[in-house]
């Protein structure tokens, strides 16, 4: 069994690093990892259920017993940008399906011990689009009296990819039958690439932001968790994940790879040949949950989570030796999110559990930041999920889940950054939208 576990771990890590993890739900963080968490709508802080709890609440590793979980998710986002508000065109992003692998395990540190060690490799976050050239504004769409496009067609194309994985070696302690505590070391890797280009029929390339040769960086952080069984009916849980601190992403750019791009202070910058850097960390978050078990068959869980996106995705810039300045400001302007999750788990019999969940968080992207997020459309808000687990025997179980993230869009208003507003006015009237479907499959083994 030990040899099989090592082989499975190696295969899963290789699959995770090869997978084009491009997805988004709460910002660009999945609402849950694996079929159990997805089926519960992400309401798992006080109701861990699987070894994926190393990411969501490390204390859960001492509460679920000795087990391993292997997960694969087929994630299918549908993204579009729509410039019909400025008499342009609409386009849908290519690439419709992505595979998201994850694995986790936990076991006592020795026979009869109350200390548990575990961890895993998890695809937790990501975002991306791939848009063909799209008409942004046709000639005379904006009157020349307003600084309009002066009898030319403006077109835009865009690409983005943020891939994020975490390893989470975890130590958990079952202090008593009521209380469990846990801590995990988060070892992170991300790969990031962007490209956005604006062209005009009469002037060629007007703006370029070409960083599509992806750069990677490692990061680290800590997670802490607690579970407390108040009585036979009520369990509460809490977790805190620190900000994940990454080394700077480094890009080798050619002259003009970044061209006439806003510097965040009303000017424009253009890259020279050289090395440029971007500092993109992952936000801290805090979660609390309660699970109520009115009878032996039914569990109802509710979570509230805060994600500090404004610390990492409000101001974001590429720094280096530009012509005209020292930074190119992407400045997505994301707001913090408060996530509400509700999950219900019902044991139909000794073999079957069924579950349903709902997850809601307001989009971190608001109307005043649409133009800065044309290639970062993390705007979905409401998610509904269904799931089930079948216990094959005393050791093996299989689980399934379906998630539907309902379509949401945000339309730009007062979102054109200076100095582009002299050509297009203050509002892009562009609409970015996103909806998602996903199917998850898990295999679990109880030692």
N, C-alpha and C positions, 0 to 999 in steps of 0.2 A: 504493500500500500504506500510506503514511503517513497519508493522509486516512482510509482505512478504520479504521486502528488508533485514531485520535483519536475517531472516531465510536463505535467499539465501546467504548472506555474510558468515554465519557460515558454511553452507554446502561447499561453495567454498574454504574457508580456510582449512577445514578438508580434502577436496580432494587434495588441493595443497600439504599439508604436508604429505599425504600418497602416492603421485605419485612418481614413480621412474624416476625423471627428468634427463635423461641421453641423452644429445644431444650436438650439436656443429654446429656453422656456422662461424661467425666472431670470430676466436679463439674459446672460448666456450660460446659466447654470441649470442643469437638469433638475426637475422637481423630485426625482428619486432615482436610485441606482438599483437595477435588477427588478424582476417581476413582482416580488413582494412589496417593495417600496413604491413602485409605480401603481400597483393595485390599490394601495392605501392613499393614493394622492399625495404622497410625501409626508403624511402625518405619522411619523415613526419615532419622534424624539423620546416618547414614553412607551413605545411599543415596537421594539427593534426588529424581531422576527427573522432576520437573516444576518449573515456575517458581513453584509454591506454596511452594517451599523458602525464600523470603524470610521467611516467618513462622516456620518450624521450624528452619532452619539457614542463615543468610545466606551462608555460604561456598559452599553448593551452587549459587549463582547463577553462579559461575565454573567449575563443573564440568559443567554440563548443556549447554553450548553456547548458541547464540543461538536463542531460542524464545519463543513466547507460548502461554499456556494459558487457556482460557475454560471455566468450570465452572458447572453447575447441579445442585443436590441437592434431591431430594424427601424431606423428613424427616418421619417419621410416628411420633410418640411416643404412648404409651398410659399415662395417669396416673390414679391413683385414690387416694382416701382412704377409710378403712374404720373406722367407729366401732362395729362390732358387738361389739367387746370390752367396750364399756360399754353394750351393748344398744341402740346407735343403728343408723344405716344406712350404706350404702356408696354412693359416687357416683363416676362417671368424668368426667374433665375433658372439656369440649367442645373443638372445634378439633383436627382429627386430622392435618392436613398443612400443612407449611410449605416454602416455597422458599428455598434458600440459594444466592445467587450468589457467584462469586469470579472474579477474573482476575489473571494475573501475566505478566510478561515480563522478559527479560534479553538483553543484547547487549554486545559490546565497546564501550568508549568511543570507539575509533577503529580503523581497519583494522589488524589485526595486534597490537592491544594485549592485554596480559594483565590489564588492568583492565576490569571489567564493571559496568554500571549497569543496574538494573532496579527492579522493585517491583510494586505492584498494589493491589487493593482486595479485602479478604477478609472474609466473614462467618465469624467464628471461634468465637463463644460466644453463649450465650443460655439462657434458662430461663423457663418460664411455665406457668400453669394457669388454668382458668376453671371453677369449681365452682358449681353451683346450691345453693340452700338445702338442707341435709342435717341430719337429726336426729342431734345429738351425743350426747345422753343423755335418755331419756324420764323422766317423773316417777317418783320413787322408785328410779331406777337406782342412785343412791348413797344409802345410808341417812342419814337426818337426824342420827343419832347421830354420823356422821362429817362433819357439816357439809354434808349432801347438798342437792340442788336444791329441796327444800321444795315438793314437789307441783307441779312445773312442767316442761314440756318445754324443753330447751335445743337450739337449732338454730344452725348455722354455715354461712356461705358465704364464698368466697374467690376472689381473682384475683391473679395476679402476671405481670409481664412484664419481663424483663431482655434488652435487645438490645445487642449489642456488635459493632462493626466496627473493622477496622484497615486503615490504609494503611501501607505499609512500603517507602519508597524505600531502595534497598540499593546499597552499593558493595562489590564483591568483587574479590579479587586472587588470580590464579593465580601464586603465588610461584615454583612449579616444577611439574614433571610430577607430583610427589608431594603438594605442599602447597597448599591454598587457604584463604584467610582472608576473612571478610566481616563487615560491620557494617550494621545497618539502623536507621533512625529510625522508631519506631512512632508514628504519628499516629492517635489513637483517638477514637471517639465511642460513647457509650452513652446509652440511653434506659431509664428505670426507672419502674415504677409498681406499687403494691401495694394490695390491699384485703382486709380480713378483718373479719368482723362476727359477733358472738355475740348471739343474741336469746333471750328467754325468753317463754313464753306469758303469764305473769302480770305481767312487768315490762317488756316491750318490749325495747329495745336495751340490752344489758348491757355489751358492749364493742364499740368500733368503731375501725378503723384504715383510714381512707379516704384513700389517696394514689394513686388510680387515674387522675388527670390527670397523665400521665407528664411527667417532667422529663428534660432532656437535658444532657449535659456533655461537654466535650472533655478528652482526656488525652494524655499522651506518655510515651515511654520509649525504651530502646535494646535492641537484640539484638546479640549477638556470636556468631560461629561459626567453626569450623575443621574441615577435612577433611584427612586424611593417608592416602595410599596406602602402606601398609607394604611390600607387594609385590604381585605380580599376583593373589594370592589374597585378601589381607586389606586392608580399608579401615576406618579408625576415624573417628569424628566426635564433636564436642562442641558444645553451644550453651548460651548463657545469655541469658535475657530478664529485664530488670530489672522491678521493680515499676512498673506503669503508674499514674502519678500524675494524678488527675482533679481538676478544679475541683469544688466542692461542688454537688450537685443542689439546686435551690431549688423549693419548693412553696408555692403560695398556698393556705392552709387556712382554712376557716371554723371558727367555734366549734363544737366537737363532732365535727369530722371525725376527730379522734383523741380517743376517749373511754374513760376508765377503763382505760388501757393501762399495763402494768407499766413502771416506771422502772429496773428492774434492781437496785434496792436495797430491795425489799419494799413499795414504795408504788405508787400509781396516778396517772397524769396525764391531763389533758384539754386539748385545744388551745383557744386563743382565736383570733379573727380575726388573721391575720398571715402573715409569711413564715417558713418553717421549712426547715432544711437537713439533708442527709444526705451524709456523706463515704464514698463507695464507690469504692475503688481496685481494681486488678486485680493478682493476685499475681505475684511473681517466680517463675521456674522455671528449672531446670537439667536438661539432658539429655545423655546419652552413648550412643553406639551403635557397633556393630561389624557389618560385612558380610563374609561369607565367600563367595568365588566358586570353588567346587571345579572348575568347568569353564566353557566359554564360554557354556553355556546357563542355568546355575543360579546364583542369588544367594539367600543366606539372611541376613536382617538381624535384629538384636536390639537393642532400646532399653530404657533405664531412664530415667525422668523423675521429677523431684520438683517438686510444685506446692505453693506456700506458702499454702494457703487460710487457715490459722489467723491469718495477718496481716491479712487483709481480710474474712473471713467468720466470724470467731469473735465479736468484739464489733462490733455494728452498731447505730447509733442515729440517731434523728431529733432534732435539737436546736432549741430555740426557747423562746419565752415561754409555757410551759404553766401551767395552774392545777395547783399541787401539785408543781412541779419544773421542770427545764430540759431533760429529755430523755425520749423514749420509746424503750425498749430492745428492738429486735428480737432481737439476740444469737443468731444461728443456731447458733453453737458448732461450726463446721466444723473438722475435723481436716485436717492436711496429707495429701496423697496421694503415694504412690509408684506410678508407672505402669510396667507391664511390657508390652512389645509385641514380637511376633514376626511377621515377614513373609517370604514365599517368592515369588520371581519366577522364572518359567521361560519361556525362549524356545522355543516349539514349532517355529517356523521363522522365516524372514526377516520375516514380516509379523505373526505372532501372538505375543504374550506373555500368559501367564496367571499369576495370583497369588492368594495366600490369606494371611490374617492373623488374629492373635488378640491382643486387648488386654485387660488386667486391671488394675484398681485398686480397692482397698477403698473402700466408700462413705465420703465425708467426714462423713456424718450418722450418728450413733450413737443408740442407744435413748434415752439421756438427753436428747436434743435434738429428738425427734420433734415435740412440740407446737409448738416454735418454728420448725419447717420444714414445717408442714402445706401451705403454698403454695410451698415450695421443695424439691420431692421429688427431689433429685439423688442417687439411691441406686443406680443401675445399676452393676454391677461388671464383668461379663464380656461381651466383644464378639467376634463372629466375622465375618470378611469374605471376600468373593470378588471378583475383578476380572479385567479383560482389557484389552489394548490392541491395536488393529489399525492397522497402518501402511498408509495408503491409497496413498501414493507417497513420493517423497523429501522432501516438505514437510509433508504433512498426516497426522495420525493421530487416531483417535477412541478413547476409553477409557470403560469402564463399571465400576461397582462396586456391590456390595450389602453392606449391614451389618445384622447382627442383634445388638441389645443385649438379652441375655436378662433376663427379668423378675426383679426383686429387690424385696424389701420390708423395711422396718424397723418394728418395733413399739415403741411408747413405753413406757418404764419409768422411774419417778422423773423425769419430764420436765415436770410441771406447774409453771410458775413461780409464785413467791409474788407476790401473795396469792391467786391463783386456787385454790391447793391447799386452801384452807379450804372450798371448795365441791365440788371434784371429787376430793379426795384427792391423793396424790403421783404417781400414774401415770395417764396418759390411756388406755392400752391401745389407742390409735389405731394404725392401720397405714397407712403411706404406701408406694406402690409405683410402679414405672416400668419400662416396656419400650419398645424402639424398633426400627423398621425404617427403612432409608433406601436410596435408589437415587441414584447419582451418574452424571452424563454429562459428559465433557470433550471439547473439540475443541482439538487442539494444532497449532501451526504452527512448523516449524523453518526458520529463515532460511538 
